[in-house]
Amino acid sequence: MTGGARTPGRARTISNPSDSHYNPCMDYLLKTEPSSYAYSDLQRDKTTVWDGVSNPVALKHLREMKAGDRLVIYHTGDEKSAVGVASVESVDISDPKNPLVTIKAGNAISEPKSLAQMKANKLFADSPLVRQGRLSVVPLTKEQWEFLAGRL
């Protein structure tokens, strides 16, 4: 962590570059089973709290998130593709074992990127997305996010 110690019991929303705890935005991929909560559900709801994560590495990534971080939403199961973008609205780490990350829907990806396309792209050669397939919260590089969001 580069922004200083976090105070337990407080919601953390950092968006001001003059704040001494400011970190540049990061990019992440969030996996969801569309039969449980699809990207269309997020679009309908506008915002949601991302929960149901139990993997320690994925929880670590959730705790590292901050307001303004960019997200790609990935459907698991039969679809196996990046289907939409979103952003982090707020992060409450008062319970480190259950961080509450509120996310806001963005736009659907016009041409969803399949897992096969990701695996074939050298941008993802060392990515936990293809190396640790069961990880539900995956950090992305700027280039990976732009590829998945259809901006490359």
N, CA, C and O of each residue as an XYZ file, in Angstrom:
608
protein
N       0.849     -1.173      0.000
C       0.000      0.000      0.000
C       0.890      1.229      0.000
O       1.898      1.276      0.705
N       0.518      2.214     -0.786
C       1.355      3.398     -0.894
C       0.725      4.642     -0.308
O       1.379      5.683     -0.258
N      -0.518      4.578      0.138
C      -1.207      5.781      0.565
C      -1.204      6.036      2.052
O      -1.875      6.969      2.494
N      -0.492      5.266      2.852
C      -0.502      5.461      4.292
C      -1.437      4.476      4.955
O      -2.161      3.737      4.288
N      -1.415      4.474      6.279
C      -2.216      3.527      7.045
C      -3.695      3.855      6.913
O      -4.077      5.022      6.828
N      -4.512      2.831      6.899
C      -5.956      3.004      6.855
C      -6.487      2.953      8.277
O      -5.974      2.213      9.116
N      -7.504      3.734      8.538
C      -8.097      3.753      9.855
C      -9.244      2.768      9.889
O     -10.215      2.938      9.152
N      -9.162      1.712     10.745
C     -10.259      0.747     10.821
C     -11.541      1.456     11.257
O     -11.507      2.424     12.017
N     -12.672      0.952     10.757
C     -13.952      1.470     11.174
C     -14.438      2.665     10.383
O     -15.470      3.244     10.722
N     -13.726      3.050      9.343
C     -14.133      4.186      8.521
C     -14.321      3.762      7.086
O     -13.564      2.943      6.565
N     -15.321      4.314      6.454
C     -15.437      4.122      5.010
C     -14.358      4.959      4.357
O     -14.051      6.057      4.820
N     -13.793      4.454      3.300
C     -12.709      5.162      2.623
C     -13.175      5.527      1.232
O     -13.469      4.653      0.416
N     -13.243      6.803      0.966
C     -13.516      7.270     -0.385
C     -12.496      8.349     -0.694
O     -12.532      9.440     -0.125
N     -11.600      8.036     -1.587
C     -10.516      8.943     -1.928
C     -10.690      9.340     -3.384
O     -10.709      8.479     -4.264
N     -10.814     10.611     -3.641
C     -10.926     11.026     -5.028
C     -10.208     12.344     -5.290
O     -10.225     12.828     -6.422
N      -9.586     12.931     -4.295
C      -8.945     14.232     -4.437
C      -7.431     14.075     -4.503
O      -6.834     13.609     -3.533
N      -6.784     14.448     -5.614
C      -5.338     14.296     -5.729
C      -4.564     15.085     -4.678
O      -3.409     14.757     -4.406
N      -5.158     16.108     -4.080
C      -4.445     16.861     -3.051
C      -4.511     16.165     -1.697
O      -3.800     16.553     -0.770
N      -5.352     15.147     -1.569
C      -5.442     14.360     -0.336
C      -4.127     13.599     -0.165
O      -3.622     13.011     -1.121
N      -3.577     13.607      1.035
C      -2.279     12.956      1.270
C      -2.359     11.439      1.120
O      -1.327     10.776      1.015
N      -3.562     10.884      1.110
C      -3.722      9.441      0.952
C      -4.100      9.062     -0.473
O      -4.470      7.917     -0.731
N      -4.010     10.014     -1.403
C      -4.418      9.778     -2.785
C      -3.481      8.796     -3.486
O      -2.259      8.915     -3.394
N      -4.059      7.839     -4.175
C      -3.330      6.923     -5.045
C      -3.942      7.037     -6.435
O      -5.158      7.201     -6.542
N      -3.154      6.956     -7.504
C      -3.740      6.962     -8.837
C      -4.716      5.792     -8.974
O      -4.590      4.780     -8.284
N      -5.678      5.943     -9.860
C      -6.681      4.901    -10.057
C      -6.051      3.616    -10.582
O      -5.052      3.622    -11.301
N      -6.680      2.526    -10.189
C      -6.270      1.205    -10.637
C      -7.404      0.616    -11.457
O      -8.514      1.147    -11.480
N      -7.110     -0.482    -12.126
C      -8.100     -1.184    -12.927
C      -8.209     -2.624    -12.440
O      -7.208     -3.248    -12.087
N      -9.426     -3.143    -12.423
C      -9.671     -4.512    -11.954
C     -10.715     -5.174    -12.826
O     -11.513     -4.505    -13.482
N     -10.701     -6.503    -12.825
C     -11.741     -7.307    -13.434
C     -12.472     -8.015    -12.306
O     -11.843     -8.611    -11.432
N     -13.807     -7.953    -12.322
C     -14.637     -8.641    -11.340
C     -15.417     -9.736    -12.051
O     -16.084     -9.487    -13.055
N     -15.327    -10.951    -11.521
C     -16.047    -12.069    -12.124
C     -17.377    -12.274    -11.415
O     -17.483    -12.144    -10.195
N     -18.386    -12.598    -12.212
C     -19.696    -12.906    -11.668
C     -20.359    -13.996    -12.499
O     -20.173    -14.063    -13.714
N     -21.122    -14.834    -11.843
C     -21.920    -15.848    -12.532
C     -23.207    -15.154    -12.978
O     -23.986    -14.718    -12.131
N     -23.451    -15.039    -14.293
C     -24.597    -14.263    -14.755
C     -25.952    -14.784    -14.258
O     -26.913    -14.017    -14.191
N     -26.044    -16.055    -13.913
C     -27.322    -16.560    -13.390
C     -27.569    -16.065    -11.957
O     -28.703    -16.084    -11.477
N     -26.494    -15.620    -11.274
C     -26.635    -15.064     -9.929
C     -26.785    -13.546     -9.964
O     -27.684    -12.993     -9.332
N     -25.907    -12.878    -10.701
C     -25.965    -11.421    -10.839
C     -25.238    -11.059    -12.118
O     -24.008    -11.060    -12.174
N     -26.011    -10.750    -13.140
C     -25.458    -10.437    -14.461
C     -25.165     -8.943    -14.572
O     -25.627     -8.141    -13.760
N     -24.397     -8.591    -15.581
C     -24.112     -7.182    -15.827
C     -25.402     -6.405    -16.077
O     -25.510     -5.244    -15.685
N     -26.369     -7.029    -16.719
C     -27.659     -6.357    -16.947
C     -28.347     -6.036    -15.616
O     -29.071     -5.045    -15.525
N     -28.133     -6.854    -14.592
C     -28.668     -6.557    -13.254
C     -28.015     -5.301    -12.694
O     -28.691     -4.453    -12.110
N     -26.696     -5.182    -12.871
C     -25.992     -3.987    -12.410
C     -26.491     -2.755    -13.161
O     -26.690     -1.703    -12.553
N     -26.694     -2.869    -14.458
C     -27.207     -1.737    -15.226
C     -28.594     -1.330    -14.730
O     -28.894     -0.140    -14.627
N     -29.432     -2.307    -14.426
C     -30.777     -2.022    -13.916
C     -30.703     -1.345    -12.547
O     -31.410     -0.372    -12.285
N     -29.820     -1.886    -11.661
C     -29.706     -1.380    -10.289
C     -28.903     -0.085    -10.202
O     -29.005      0.635     -9.208
N     -28.119      0.218    -11.211
C     -27.218      1.391    -11.272
C     -25.990      1.236    -10.370
O     -24.868      1.473    -10.817
N     -26.190      0.837     -9.095
C     -25.073      0.574     -8.178
C     -25.374     -0.694     -7.393
O     -26.529     -1.100     -7.266
N     -24.327     -1.310     -6.869
C     -24.494     -2.464     -5.994
C     -23.263     -2.588     -5.118
O     -22.209     -2.031     -5.423
N     -23.409     -3.323     -4.029
C     -22.262     -3.661     -3.191
C     -21.746     -5.003     -3.675
O     -22.491     -5.981     -3.718
N     -20.468     -5.051     -4.040
C     -19.856     -6.291     -4.527
C     -19.537     -7.153     -3.321
O     -18.734     -6.760     -2.475
N     -20.153     -8.323     -3.228
C     -19.949     -9.191     -2.070
C     -19.867    -10.643     -2.511
O     -19.859    -10.941     -3.705
N     -19.806    -11.536     -1.544
C     -19.731    -12.956     -1.849
C     -18.328    -13.426     -2.171
O     -18.156    -14.526     -2.697
N     -17.320    -12.622     -1.871
C     -15.925    -12.974     -2.152
C     -15.315    -13.600     -0.906
O     -15.433    -13.048      0.188
N     -14.660    -14.755     -1.064
C     -14.054    -15.412      0.093
C     -12.565    -15.704     -0.082
O     -11.860    -15.911      0.906
N     -12.081    -15.723     -1.307
C     -10.674    -15.998     -1.550
C      -9.818    -14.889     -0.934
O     -10.074    -13.713     -1.191
N      -8.797    -15.238     -0.119
C      -7.970    -14.214      0.545
C      -7.292    -13.244     -0.421
O      -7.185    -12.057     -0.113
N      -6.839    -13.711     -1.567
C      -6.181    -12.825     -2.536
C      -7.210    -11.870     -3.145
O      -6.935    -10.681     -3.311
N      -8.383    -12.386     -3.475
C      -9.444    -11.534     -4.026
C      -9.890    -10.500     -2.993
O     -10.134     -9.346     -3.345
N     -10.001    -10.898     -1.723
C     -10.362     -9.957     -0.661
C      -9.305     -8.860     -0.529
O      -9.638     -7.694     -0.316
N      -8.044     -9.232     -0.656
C      -6.954     -8.247     -0.600
C      -7.145     -7.200     -1.703
O      -6.997     -6.002     -1.465
N      -7.475     -7.667     -2.910
C      -7.690     -6.740     -4.019
C      -8.893     -5.829     -3.750
O      -8.853     -4.644     -4.081
N      -9.952     -6.365     -3.158
C     -11.112     -5.532     -2.823
C     -10.724     -4.453     -1.817
O     -11.130     -3.299     -1.953
N      -9.933     -4.830     -0.799
C      -9.506     -3.856      0.215
C      -8.628     -2.763     -0.386
O      -8.596     -1.648      0.135
N      -7.918     -3.059     -1.467
C      -7.024     -2.089     -2.106
C      -7.774     -1.121     -3.021
O      -7.219     -0.100     -3.425
N      -9.021     -1.430     -3.348
C      -9.779     -0.571     -4.262
C     -10.082      0.765     -3.621
O     -10.100      0.907     -2.398
N     -10.322      1.751     -4.490
C     -10.709      3.084     -4.027
C     -11.656      3.714     -5.038
O     -11.758      3.270     -6.182
N     -12.341      4.754     -4.592
C     -13.285      5.451     -5.467
C     -12.572      5.889     -6.739
O     -11.460      6.415     -6.695
N     -13.225      5.668     -7.861
C     -12.671      6.058     -9.151
C     -11.972      4.938     -9.893
O     -11.730      5.063    -11.093
N     -11.635      3.836     -9.213
C     -11.003      2.723     -9.911
C     -11.938      2.212    -11.001
O     -13.156      2.170    -10.827
N     -11.340      1.822    -12.138
C     -12.114      1.322    -13.269
C     -12.234     -0.196    -13.169
O     -11.303     -0.882    -12.746
N     -13.392     -0.702    -13.565
C     -13.682     -2.125    -13.476
C     -14.172     -2.669    -14.812
O     -14.831     -1.975    -15.586
N     -13.833     -3.925    -15.056
C     -14.428     -4.685    -16.145
C     -15.214     -5.806    -15.480
O     -14.695     -6.488    -14.596
N     -16.450     -6.000    -15.895
C     -17.283     -7.075    -15.361
C     -17.217     -8.243    -16.335
O     -17.439     -8.094    -17.537
N     -16.902     -9.417    -15.776
C     -16.664    -10.632    -16.555
C     -17.698    -11.679    -16.161
O     -17.868    -11.968    -14.976
N     -18.384    -12.246    -17.140
C     -19.338    -13.325    -16.879
C     -18.627    -14.671    -16.941
O     -17.959    -14.993    -17.923
N     -18.783    -15.442    -15.884
C     -18.220    -16.792    -15.832
C     -19.228    -17.767    -16.445
O     -20.128    -17.354    -17.176
N     -19.079    -19.044    -16.149
C     -20.015    -20.056    -16.637
C     -19.865    -20.281    -18.125
O     -18.750    -20.351    -18.642
N     -20.987    -20.396    -18.813
C     -20.967    -20.684    -20.246
C     -20.458    -19.511    -21.080
O     -19.900    -19.715    -22.158
N     -20.645    -18.285    -20.591
C     -20.251    -17.101    -21.375
C     -18.745    -16.888    -21.421
O     -18.174    -16.734    -22.501
N     -18.109    -16.878    -20.283
C     -16.663    -16.646    -20.174
C     -16.216    -15.455    -21.021
O     -15.385    -15.599    -21.918
N     -16.778    -14.264    -20.726
C     -16.377    -13.067    -21.453
C     -16.568    -11.804    -20.640
O     -17.413    -11.723    -19.749
N     -15.740    -10.809    -20.985
C     -15.848     -9.474    -20.407
C     -17.011     -8.792    -21.104
O     -17.026     -8.678    -22.330
N     -18.004     -8.329    -20.311
C     -19.250     -7.860    -20.910
C     -19.578     -6.391    -20.643
O     -20.401     -5.811    -21.351
N     -18.953     -5.781    -19.637
C     -19.282     -4.401    -19.325
C     -18.245     -3.740    -18.462
O     -17.354     -4.393    -17.919
N     -18.368     -2.420    -18.339
C     -17.462     -1.662    -17.481
C     -18.257     -1.025    -16.354
O     -19.469     -0.827    -16.451
N     -17.542     -0.712    -15.287
C     -18.131     -0.100    -14.101
C     -17.024      0.681    -13.407
O     -15.883      0.700    -13.869
N     -17.366      1.321    -12.302
C     -16.358      2.026    -11.514
C     -16.659      1.855    -10.034
O     -17.791      1.568     -9.643
N     -15.630      2.035     -9.221
C     -15.784      1.951     -7.774
C     -16.321      3.284     -7.283
O     -15.754      4.337     -7.575
N     -17.420      3.234     -6.535
C     -18.014      4.435     -5.938
C     -17.452      4.686     -4.543
O     -17.118      5.820     -4.201
N     -17.346      3.622     -3.731
C     -16.825      3.769     -2.370
C     -16.350      2.421     -1.863
O     -16.730      1.370     -2.380
N     -15.506      2.476     -0.834
C     -14.982      1.268     -0.210
C     -15.060      1.451      1.303
O     -14.572      2.442      1.846
N     -15.673      0.490      1.969
C     -15.747      0.490      3.424
C     -14.966     -0.730      3.901
O     -15.380     -1.868      3.679
N     -13.833     -0.484      4.559
C     -12.996     -1.588      5.035
C     -13.058     -1.705      6.556
O     -12.113     -2.192      7.177
N     -14.166     -1.262      7.162
C     -14.287     -1.348      8.617
C     -14.221     -2.800      9.086
O     -13.792     -3.064     10.209
N     -14.640     -3.744      8.242
C     -14.474     -5.174      8.517
C     -13.555     -5.716      7.427
O     -14.016     -6.008      6.324
N     -12.243     -5.856      7.723
C     -11.298     -6.279      6.680
C     -11.611     -7.641      6.063
O     -11.173     -7.933      4.950
N     -12.370     -8.476      6.782
C     -12.717     -9.791      6.238
C     -13.911     -9.712      5.301
O     -14.214    -10.669      4.589
N     -14.587     -8.567      5.302
C     -15.748     -8.387      4.445
C     -15.809     -6.946      3.947
O     -16.713     -6.200      4.323
N     -14.848     -6.543      3.097
C     -14.876     -5.169      2.592
C     -16.133     -4.943      1.761
O     -16.553     -5.809      0.994
N     -16.725     -3.761      1.928
C     -17.927     -3.416      1.179
C     -17.541     -2.437      0.075
O     -17.258     -1.268      0.334
N     -17.535     -2.925     -1.135
C     -17.162     -2.123     -2.292
C     -18.432     -1.829     -3.093
O     -19.062     -2.734     -3.639
N     -18.788     -0.561     -3.149
C     -19.955     -0.148     -3.925
C     -19.477      0.217     -5.322
O     -18.581      1.043     -5.498
N     -20.103     -0.426     -6.319
C     -19.710     -0.176     -7.699
C     -20.881      0.432     -8.467
O     -22.047      0.229     -8.127
N     -20.538      1.179     -9.507
C     -21.532      1.860    -10.339
C     -21.407      1.364    -11.773
O     -20.306      1.268    -12.314
N     -22.534      1.053    -12.374
C     -22.550      0.561    -13.752
C     -22.052      1.615    -14.722
O     -22.304      2.809    -14.557
N     -21.343      1.150    -15.733
C     -20.936      1.992    -16.856
C     -21.689      1.513    -18.076
O     -22.910      1.362    -18.039
N     -20.971      1.274    -19.154
C     -21.592      0.815    -20.398
C     -21.264     -0.643    -20.669
O     -20.229     -1.157    -20.242
N     -22.162     -1.294    -21.384
C     -21.869     -2.645    -21.864
C     -20.748     -2.551    -22.887
O     -20.623     -1.547    -23.589
N     -19.948     -3.579    -22.971
C     -18.875     -3.640    -23.972
C     -19.514     -4.051    -25.290
O     -20.169     -5.090    -25.365
N     -19.329     -3.242    -26.330
C     -20.014     -3.480    -27.605
C     -19.620     -4.818    -28.235
O     -20.452     -5.491    -28.845
N     -18.371     -5.194    -28.087
C     -17.911     -6.491    -28.586
C     -17.234     -7.221    -27.433
O     -16.021     -7.106    -27.256
N     -18.022     -7.989    -26.627
C     -17.438     -8.679    -25.471
C     -16.211     -9.498    -25.857
O     -16.160    -10.108    -26.926
N     -15.229     -9.497    -24.967
C     -13.985    -10.241    -25.197
C     -14.057    -11.575    -24.452
O     -14.294    -11.616    -23.245
N     -13.849    -12.650    -25.188
C     -13.928    -13.991    -24.610
C     -12.628    -14.341    -23.884
O     -11.585    -13.729    -24.111
N     -12.719    -15.326    -23.019
C     -11.527    -15.815    -22.332
C     -10.511    -16.316    -23.347
O      -9.309    -16.120    -23.164
N     -10.969    -16.953    -24.403
C     -10.052    -17.440    -25.449
C      -9.291    -16.276    -26.086
O      -8.096    -16.396    -26.358
N      -9.975    -15.147    -26.328
C      -9.297    -13.967    -26.881
C      -8.250    -13.432    -25.903
O      -7.167    -13.010    -26.307
N      -8.586    -13.455    -24.620
C      -7.632    -12.978    -23.607
C      -6.409    -13.877    -23.563
O      -5.277    -13.395    -23.534
N      -6.637    -15.182    -23.559
C      -5.523    -16.126    -23.496
C      -4.624    -16.016    -24.721
O      -3.421    -16.262    -24.635
N      -5.198    -15.650    -25.851
C      -4.428    -15.538    -27.091
C      -3.676    -14.209    -27.197
O      -2.802    -14.059    -28.051
N      -4.007    -13.258    -26.345
C      -3.401    -11.936    -26.410
C      -2.198    -11.865    -25.478
O      -2.303    -12.206    -24.300
N      -1.062    -11.425    -25.999
C       0.168    -11.379    -25.203
C       0.056    -10.438    -24.009
O       0.829    -10.564    -23.059
N      -0.895     -9.490    -24.033
C      -1.101     -8.599    -22.881
C      -1.424     -9.380    -21.608
O      -1.156     -8.913    -20.501
N      -2.003    -10.575    -21.774
C      -2.464    -11.356    -20.631
C      -1.551    -12.536    -20.296
O      -1.918    -13.382    -19.480
N      -0.381    -12.605    -20.906
C       0.518    -13.751    -20.721
C       0.833    -14.021    -19.247
O       0.865    -15.177    -18.824
N       1.062    -12.978    -18.474
C       1.404    -13.152    -17.062
C       0.273    -12.766    -16.121
O       0.487    -12.646    -14.915
N      -0.915    -12.572    -16.651
C      -2.036    -12.107    -15.850
C      -2.602    -13.212    -14.963
O      -2.707    -14.362    -15.391
N      -2.969    -12.864    -13.720
C      -3.666    -13.835    -12.872
C      -4.987    -14.294    -13.494
O      -5.514    -15.347    -13.134
N      -5.516    -13.503    -14.425
C      -6.759    -13.881    -15.091
C      -6.625    -15.224    -15.800
O      -7.552    -16.033    -15.776
N      -5.488    -15.464    -16.425
C      -5.286    -16.736    -17.126
C      -4.432    -17.711    -16.310
O      -4.462    -18.916    -16.560
N      -3.682    -17.205    -15.351
C      -2.809    -18.068    -14.553
C      -3.487    -18.598    -13.293
O      -3.140    -19.675    -12.807
N      -4.447    -17.852    -12.764
C      -5.194    -18.248    -11.570
C      -6.674    -18.143    -11.899
O      -7.354    -17.214    -11.462
N      -7.157    -19.087    -12.660
C      -8.497    -19.020    -13.214
C      -9.624    -18.863    -12.218
O     -10.689    -18.366    -12.585
N      -9.434    -19.265    -10.975
C     -10.519    -19.200     -9.997
C     -10.539    -17.876     -9.226
O     -11.428    -17.664     -8.401
N      -9.602    -17.009     -9.473
C      -9.534    -15.731     -8.764
C     -10.651    -14.809     -9.270
O     -10.737    -14.538    -10.468
N     -11.503    -14.328     -8.358
C     -12.695    -13.579     -8.766
C     -12.493    -12.066     -8.850
O     -13.344    -11.363     -9.395
N     -11.396    -11.562     -8.325
C     -11.052    -10.144     -8.422
C      -9.615    -10.078     -8.911
O      -8.695    -10.502     -8.212
N      -9.421     -9.546    -10.115
C      -8.120     -9.597    -10.776
C      -7.654     -8.188    -11.122
O      -8.372     -7.454    -11.801
N      -6.452     -7.792    -10.662
C      -5.932     -6.498    -11.097
C      -5.593     -6.531    -12.582
O      -5.158     -7.554    -13.111
N      -5.797     -5.404    -13.241
C      -5.512     -5.280    -14.672
C      -4.533     -4.135    -14.899
O      -4.508     -3.168    -14.139
N      -3.737     -4.252    -15.940
C      -2.934     -3.113    -16.371
C      -3.861     -2.174    -17.153
O      -4.960     -2.563    -17.547
N      -3.415     -0.960    -17.366
C      -4.187      0.003    -18.161
C      -4.457     -0.570    -19.551
O      -5.571     -0.459    -20.063
N      -3.444     -1.180    -20.161
C      -3.577     -1.739    -21.507
C      -4.575     -2.893    -21.535
O      -5.359     -3.013    -22.476
N      -4.548     -3.749    -20.497
C      -5.502     -4.859    -20.429
C      -6.928     -4.321    -20.321
O      -7.837     -4.800    -20.999
N      -7.112     -3.306    -19.448
C      -8.441     -2.720    -19.292
C      -8.923     -2.138    -20.620
O     -10.072     -2.347    -21.007
N      -8.059     -1.414    -21.311
C      -8.436     -0.791    -22.583
C      -8.778     -1.840    -23.633
O      -9.707     -1.644    -24.417
N      -8.044     -2.947    -23.663
C      -8.352     -4.037    -24.599
C      -9.728     -4.615    -24.281
O     -10.563     -4.765    -25.173
N      -9.962     -4.937    -23.017
C     -11.226     -5.559    -22.633
C     -12.408     -4.615    -22.845
O     -13.489     -5.049    -23.244
N     -12.204     -3.331    -22.579
C     -13.285     -2.353    -22.729
C     -13.506     -1.956    -24.182
O     -14.411     -1.179    -24.484
N     -12.679     -2.488    -25.085
C     -12.838     -2.200    -26.508
C     -12.286     -0.856    -26.912
O     -12.760     -0.250    -27.872
N     -11.286     -0.383    -26.188
C     -10.729      0.944    -26.487
C      -9.336      0.869    -27.085
O      -8.699      1.903    -27.293
N      -8.857     -0.315    -27.362
C      -7.546     -0.472    -28.017
C      -7.744     -0.838    -29.472
O      -6.769     -1.015    -30.202
